Amino acid sequence: MGRAFVYVILGGGVAAGYAALEFRKRGVSHGELCIISQEPVPPYERPALSKGYLLPEDPARLPSFHTCVGAHEERLTPKWYKEHGIELVLGTQVKSADIRRKTLLTAAGETISYKILIIATGARALKLEEFGVKGSDAKNVCYLRDLSDANTLVDLMKSCSGGNAVVIGGGYIGMECAASLVINKISVTMVFPEAHCMARLFVPKIANYYEDYYKSKGVKFIKGTVLSSFEIDPNGKVTAVILRDGSRLPADMVVVGIGIRPNTSLFEGQLTLEKGGIKVNGKLQSSNSSVYAVGDVAAFPVKLFGEIRRLEHVDSARKSARHAVAAIMESDKTGEFDYLPFFYSRVFTLSWQFYGDNAGEVIHFGDFSGSTFGAYWVNKGHLVGSFLEGGTKDEYDAVAKATRLKPAIEDVAALERQGLGFALAIIQKPPEPTVTEVEGSDLVLKKPLYAWHTTAGILVAASVAAFAYWYGRRRRRW
């Protein structure tokens, strides 16, 4: 027993939904496309699970956050897939893949064949047992990766109002869940081994701002140590968390967010792997020309930095999925994926965005005692990364554009003084190219200014933009 399709998307996360929409836009025929997912519902915007889904009042619920509402596009409900002839194979696990034969075998014994496969299997949450700690199966210990996890977390929060929660991990999931727990009137203690929160992205000064804000909301931080064991009662519930330093923390519930691991096991030994994911080229094509990979599972070349990276964020999942479909459907018209790494988070009343790479020297700017501040990263004489908290849409667009341009930075002190004004200057109209004559010819060439001219112009514009930004902020306060 089996079915055959032209295109199969394996995985039902964010990337699958955006790939499906792109296929539809590019004219996929009814019956050609299939999505296979372990989840019982069509693709949805996963970031909602750690944000709106956990709110105590007017929480987000499906079908409101099916893809692709996160990019302000169509909401792909089950009806949408049916109307466009896209087969959804939900609640289905694929237990083996044969790349040579172009087949997938489900746990139910069905064989699904394809001509083109898009791997969008995403990643799974790392479990405590992988670090030698038992207790993941306790009734009040939860992770957050899918809708089922989110429902478990919501039920636990409802039963623990006024109680104590311990959050293991200081990354994305830990920070966003901690905020939701506080909003649900639960006392929170965060535990992680690093010196500060969001250690993979934040520098100490930025981390201190968010930790201080969380502390003002009642969150406690225990840093530089890890979970050692649980105290579990006869009913199978954790009553206390024991840390490696010997500390004992009473707990009514535990949330674990200690990282993820890409789901590549089906393809080990069949496709080239790198950086923990499936290595692909600039068109998201793997070492097998009939197989593409997108989202968390894909290790792709980041043109801006000239190296292979695997990125774990929804923006990368959305854009890589679209590009892969474009490459499949119109290969000759599709260039290489030119992605600017982008990360963001929204918790409490805070909202930050990061673009590029956090490598090199960090230059802070803005008012860290206020609501708007940021940082630039300068590496090998060029701006390579930008962070901004509390910006407007235009300001976020400006730092994104500045980062993509990678302007030369000759004076970091001036960059620090100009702050956000430097990025705002980048969005100004670039100078007209100079006109030069080619000796011995009637040919006239338009030639760009030298880099130092460009940099000088940006610095002057940045000074003007910085004043305008400062003046505008004062006007707003008036």
N, C-alpha and C positions, 0 to 999 in steps of 0.2 A: 504494500500500500504506500502511495506517495503522491506528492504534488510537484509540479514544475513551474518555475517563474523565471522571467528574464532577470529581474532584480530582487535581491533579498537583503533586507536590513536585519542584522542580528543584534538585538538589544532594543529595549523600549524606553530609553531615557530621553533627555532633552534633544540630543543629536538626531535621534530617529524621527522625531516630530518635524524638525526643521528640514531634514533630508526629504521627508515625504512631501512637504509643502513645495520644496524646490523641484522635485520630480513633477508634481502637478503643474507648476508654472511652466515647465519645459515640455509639457505635452505627453507625459507618460500615458500609455493606453490602459484602458480598463483590463484588469486581470494580469498585468505585467509585474506589479510590485507587491511584495509581501513584507510584513514586519513581524518578526518573532520575538516575543517578550515573555519573561518569567512573571511579570506583574499582571494582575487581572484587569488592568485598565489601560486605555491608550496613553501615549506619551504625555507628560505634564511638565510644567516648569518646576524643577526640583528645588530651586532656592526658596520657594514658598514654604517648604516643610520646616525650615528653621526660622521662619519669619511669621508671615500672616497666619499660617496653619496653627501656630501655638498660642495665639492671642486668646485671652479669656472672653472677650466680647467681640462679636461679629467676626469670628475667625474665617479665614479663607477655606473654602471647600470645593471639591470638584462638583460640577464641571467648570468652575470659574477660572481655573488656572491651567487648563490644558494648553499645550503648545499650540500656537506660537504667540500667545498674548504678551509674553515677556519682551518681544521685539515689536509690539504694537501692530501685529498682523492678525490673520485669521485665527479663530479658536477652533482647533481641530477636534471636534467631538466624535463619538462613534458614528454618528449620522454622516459626518463629513467624509470619513473614510469609505463608508458604504456608497455614498453618492459618487465618489470618484473612482470606484472600482479597485480600491486598495485593500488587500486581504490582511486582516489582523489575526494573528495566531497568538492569543494571549494565554497567560497562565501555563506557559510551555517552556520546559527546560530542554536545551540541546545538550546531549551527553557526549557527542563526538562530531568532528568535522573532518571531511576528507577533501583536502584542497585539490588534489590531483583529479579526483572524480567529480568535483564540484557538487558535493552533497553534504547535507546536514542530517544527523539522526537524532530524533527527539527521544525523550525518556519514555514516551508512550509507544515507541517503535516505528514512528512514521519517518519516511525519508523525504526530505524536501531538497530539490535540486535547483540550481541557479546557473545563470550565465555570468552575472556580476554580483559579487557579495560586498556589502559594506559592513564592516565590523564596528559596531557601536555598543560594545558590551560594557563600557564604563569601568567602574572599579567597585570593589567591596570594602566595607569597613574592616579595619584590622581589629582582631579580637584580643582580649586580655590574655587568653591562653597562649597566644603566639609569643608572649613575653613572660610566660611561666606563672601566670596568675590565674587561679581557678575562680569561677563564680559568674560567668556570663549568663548562665541559665537561671540565675536567681530571679524571682518574680519581679523585683523592683530595680533591676539593672537593665538599662536600655542603651541602644545605639541609635543613630539617626542617619539612614541612607535611603529609605524608600517609604512609601505610604503606610505600609504595615508598621514600620518602626515609629512613624509619626503618630499613628493612632495609639500605640502602646504608651508613648510619651505623654500624650494628651490625657489618657486615662489615669496615668500615674500622678500627673500634676493635679488633677481634680481630687484625687484621694489624699494628697499631701499638702493641701493648702494650710499655711501656717507652720509647716514642718521644715525639715532640713534636707537639702540636696547637696551632694558632693559631685562636682564636675571634674572628671579626669581628662586633662588635656587643655592646653591653652591656645589652640589654633582656631580656625574658622568656626567649626562646630561647637567647640567649647565656649567661645565668646558669645556666639549668637544664642545658643541654648541658655547660657547663664542669664542673658538679658531677658529672655522669655520667662524663665523661672522666677525672676524678680518681679516681673509684671504680674505673674500669677500668685504673688504674695508668698513666695517660698524663700527661706533663707539659703544663701548659696555660698559654698566654699569651693574655690577652684584650686586644683592641685596639678602641677606640671614640673618637669625636671629642669626646664630652661630658666635663664635668669630673668626673663620677662615674657609677656604674652606675645603671640604672633611672631615668634622668633625667626621664622623663615623669611619674613617680610619686613617687620618693623625694626627700626633702630631703637636704642634705649629711650631717647628723648620722646619719640612718638609713642612708644609703648607706655611710658610713664603717664602720659596724658590720659590714655584710655583706662589704665589701671586706676588712676585717681578718680576718674569719672565713675567707674564701676564701684569703687569704694564708697563714693558719696551715695550710691544706691544700696549700700549695705553688703556688697560682695566682699568676701575675704579671700586673700591670695596666700597660698602656701607654695613657695617656689623652691627649686633646687632639690626636690625629692620626688619619689614615685610611690604608687600604690604597691603594697606588699601582699596584703591579704584582706579578706572580708570576715566579719563575724556574722554568721547566718543563723537565724532562729529555726526551731523545728518545723515552721511552716514554709521554709525555703525563702525567707525574705532577709535581705541584708539589714542589719541593725547598726553596724559600725564599719568604718573603713580604717584599716591599719596601714600606716605609711612606713616606708623603709627606715625613717629616722625614729620610729617608735611611737609617733603620735597616733592618737585614736580620735576619729571624728565620728560622732553620732550621725546616722543617716537614715532618712525615711525613703530616699530614692537616690540612685546613682546614674549619672549620664556619662557615657564613655565616648570620647572623640579623640582618638590617638593616631589618626591617619588612615589612609586607604591604600589598597594594592590593586593595580589594574588587572582586569579579568582576561588574561592571555592564555590560560592553561589549554584551551582547545586547540591552540595554534602553535604550541611549542614543538620545535622540530620540523615544522612545516613552513613557517615564515620567519624572516629575520627579525630578531628582537633587539632593542636598544633602549637604554634609560628606563628599563622596566616595562616598556610598552612595545607595540608593533612599529617597527621602523617603516616610514613611508617617505616618498619623494615630495617635491613641491606641488604635485597634483593629488596628494594624499593616497597614492598608489603604493601598495606593499611590494615585497620582493616577488610576488606572483601578480602578473598583470591583470588578472581577473578579480583581484581582492583589494579593497580600499579599507582604510581605518580612520576613524574620526573620534573627536572628543578625548576624554581622559586616557583612553587606551592607546592613542596615537603618539608616536615620537616623530616629530616632523621638523624640517629645517626652518628656523626662524631667520628670514633673510636679513632682518635688521641687525642681527648679531652674528650671522655667519656660522651658526652651529645648530645641532639637533637638540630639541628640547621636548619634554612632555609636560603639558600644562593641565592643571586641575582646576578648571573654572568654567562656568556656564557659557561665558562669552566665546571662549575657544571652541566649545562644543557646537554652539549655534553656527558660527562662521565656518568652521572646518567642514561641517556637514553640508552646508550650502555649496562650498567650493568643490567638494568631492563630487557632488551630483552634477555640477556644471562641467567638471572635467570628464565625467562619464558620458554625458549627453552631447556635449560640444567640445571635444578635446582640442580641436584645432583653434578654437576661439578662446580657450581658457589658459591663462598664464599660470605662473606658480603662485601658490598661497603666500600672500605677503601680509603677515599678521603682526600687529602690535600687541604684545602681551598686556592684558588688562584684568585688573582685579578690583572688586568693590565690596563694601558691606554697609548695611544700614541697621543700626541698633539704637534703642531709645530714641533720642532726637538727633543722634549723630549720623553722619553719612560721609564716607571717604571713598576716593578713587585713586588707583595707582596704575601707572602706565610704564611699560618698558622693563628695565632691569635694575635691581638694587645692588649694583656693583660699583666699586670705586669709592670716592670721597663723597660724603653726604653733606649737603648745604641746607640748613634749616632756614625757614623764613616765616614771617607772620607772627601773630600774637598767640603764643601757646597758653596764655591765661584767658584767652577769649574763645571765639567760636570758629575762626578761620585761620588756618595755618597750613604749612606744607613743607616739602623738602624736594631738592633736586639731588640726583646722583651724577657725579662727573667722573668719567673713566677715560683714561688716555686722552685727556684734553677735550672730550666731547660730552655733552649732556646725554645721558642714556636712560634716565629714569626720573619720574615725577610723581609726587604724592600730594594730594590736596584734601583737606577736611573742610566741610562747610562751604563749598563753592557753589556758584550758580552754574547753570548749564553752559553759558558762554565761557566761564572760567575753566570748567572741566574740559571743554573742547580745546581751549587754548593750551593747557598743559599737555593734552594728548598730541596736538599738532606739534608742539615744541619738541616733544620726545621723539616723534617720528622723524623730524628733520635732523636730529642729532647735531645741533649747531656746535661750532668750536667755542670753547670757553677758555679765555686767556686770563681772566681776572675773577677768581672765585669770590673775592671780597665784594666786588661790584655786583656779582650775581646774588649774593646774600642781601645786599642793600636793596636791590631792585625787586627781589622776591617774585611775587606773582606777576608784577609788572613786566618782567622779562618775557614770560610766556604770552602775556597779552599782546606784547609787541610783535610776536611771531605771526599773529593772525592779521597784522596790517599788510597792506599790499606791498609785495616785494619791489625793490628798486628796479627801474628799467635797465635792461642790459646795455652796456656800452657798445658803440658802433666803431668797428675798426676796419681799415682797408688792408687787403692782402697785397704785399709788395709785388709789383710787376704784373698786376692783374686788375681788371675792372670789378672783380668780385668784392662785395662788401659783406662782412660777417657781423652778426650780432653775437657778442661774447659776454658771458656773465662776469660780474665784478669778481675780483680776487676775494678769497675767503676773509682776509683781514678787513677789507672794505665792508663786506657783508656783516661781519661781527661788530664792527664799529657802528654801523647803521642800526643794528639791533639794539646795541647798548644805549644809543641816543634815544631811540624809540621807546626802549624799556623805561628810561628815566621819565619820559613824558607819560607813558602808560601807568607807571607806578604812582605818579602824582594824581592822575585822573582817578585811579582806583582808590587812593587814599581819600581824595576829595569826595568821591561818590559815597564811600562808606560813611564819612562824617555827615553828609547830607541825609543819609538814611537814618542816622542816629537822631538828627534834628527833627 
